[in-house]
Amino acid sequence: MASFCISCTAQDIALPAPQRTGGKPLMEALNERQTTREFSDRELDEQTLSDLLWAAYGFNRDDKRTAPSANDHQEFSIYVVLKSGVYVYDAKQNILVQKVKGDFRAKTGKQDFVAVAPLNLVYVADTKKSDSGAADVGFISQNVYLYCASAGLGTVVRGWFEKEEVKAALQLSENEVPILTQTVGYKN
């Protein structure tokens, strides 16, 4: 597998098509689902990142996603924070749209490992669409947990972050609110 390393030039990232088959059976993934707080700095390859994001909140039918949404508001966006920058996952196009250039991983949480792990996900709610999506972000983050268990990755959901610091780093608008963060990477 090729290493997932992005140059420091501002650019969107076209991801390979997600592999929608394979992985561990559900009961094995549930059995192996766990929280990890020690990560190596080994970067994820593009295929793994594509598969992870599709599992989290991709489209598995024309207009429906892999995670349910209360009243179908679909108010969440996944911000992908990598060493090279901050991106928004465009599930329809399967691309990462670059929002900010630079390494902002450390801004996504208080724990030391957030600056080391190759990937931090920030679940951002658009309050113009809805402000009642707490369950939705739970569905999305659980999909990430199950994918990580299946793919041999570590993950942890985190609520310990400075909301205003995250909003500034991700350059969020007034109606965009970070609700939860999740670190993903290879276990140390």
N, C-alpha and C positions, 0 to 999 in steps of 0.2 A: 504494500500500500504506500502511496505517495504521502509525504508529510504535508500537513495543511499549514502552509506558511504564506502569508500574504505580504506583498511589498508594502512599503509605507506611502504609496501614492494613493490619492483618493480615488476609489473605484468601487463599483458594485461588484458583487461576486455571484456569478452564475453557478449554481450548485448542480451536480449530476442528478439525474432522476433518482428518487428514493427507491430503494429495494423494498418492495412491499411483501415479500415472502421470506420465509426462513426465520431464524431466531429460535429461541427456546420456547417450548410449550408454555402456555400461560401459568400452569400450576408450578412449574419449575421456576419461572421468573418471579412469581409471588413468594416462593420459598426463599429465593436468593435476594429479594428486595431488602436493602439496608441503607442506612445513612453512613456517609464517609466524610471525614473531616481532615484527611491527610491526602494530598494530591501531589503527583509529580508534575513537572512543567512540560511534559511531553504533549505536543500539540495533536489535535484530532485531525485525521485526514478528511478530505472534502466529502467522501462518500458517507463516512460515519456522521459528520455534521448534518448532511442532507437527510439521512435516515432518522436521526434524532429529532430534528425539527419537524419532519413530516409526522413522526409518531406523536410528538407533543401537540401539534395544532395544525396539521396539514389538511388538505382536502382529500377525503376518501370517496367522495361522490361529487357530482358537478357543483353543488352548492352547500354541501355538508362537510363538517370537519371530523377529525379523529376524536375530538373531545366535545361533549355536549355543551350547549350554551342556554342558560335560562332565558326563556322567552325569545330565543334565537337572536339576542341582541348582538352577539359576537363583538363585544366591546373591548376585548383584549388584543394587544399587540405584543409580540415577543421581541424584545430588544436583545441583540446578541453582542456581548462585549468580549472582544478578542484583544490580543496584544496589539494588533494593527489599527483598531478603531471600534466604533460603535455602529452597529448595523440594525436595521429593522428587517425581520423576516417577512417577505412577501410570498405567502403560501401559494397563491394562484400562479405566480410566475416561477416559483421555486428559486428565488434569488435573495441575496442579502443586499439591501439598499444602504449604502454608507451614509450615515448621518454626521459623524464626527471622526476625524482622523486623530490617532494617538492612543496610548495605552491608558484606559480609564478603569481597568479591572479593580484596582484598589479602592476606587470610589464607590463600588457597589456593596460594600459591607465593612463591618468592624473587625472581622476575624482576619488573621494574617494570611490564611490560605487563599483568600479571594484574589490576592495579587499574584499568586504563584500558579494556580490552576489555569489551564488554557482557555476556559470558557465560563462566563457568568451570564446567565439568562436573567432578564428583568421583565417581569410581567406588568405591563402598563395598561391601565383602564382608561378608556375615553369616556369621561363623565357626560359628554353630550349624548352618547348612545344609551348609557345606563350607569347607575352607581350602586348596583346591587349584585355584582358578579363574584362575590367571595367564593361561592361554590364552583364557579367556572374555573377560577385559577387553581383550585384544588384538583379538578379533573385534569387540567393541563400538566400540572407538576407531577401528578401520579403517573401520567403517561410517560413522562421523562424518567421517573423512578423505574418503571417496568422496562423501558427500553434499555436503560443503563444496566439493570440486572441481566437482561438478555445478552447484552453486548460486552459484558465484562468491564464496565465503567463504574466509577464512583460518582455519587451525587449527594447533595444536601440542600434542602429548602431552608432559606434564611429569611427571618423577619427583622434581624438586627442590622439596620442600615439607617443612615440619615436621609430622610425623604427629600429634603431640599438640596442636599449635596448630589444625590442621584439625579434629581430633576435637572440641575444645572449641568452635570457631566453629560447627560443624554440629550440636552437641549430640548426638553419637553415643553409643550405649550401649556398654557394655564389650565386647560381642561384635561390634560394627561397627568395621571397620578400613578406612581410606582406602588404596586400593592405587595409584591413578594419578589424575592430573588432566589436563584437556584444556581449553585456551582456544579460544574460537570468536568470530569477529567479522569485520567488513569489514576488508580490508587497507588499510593506510595508504598 
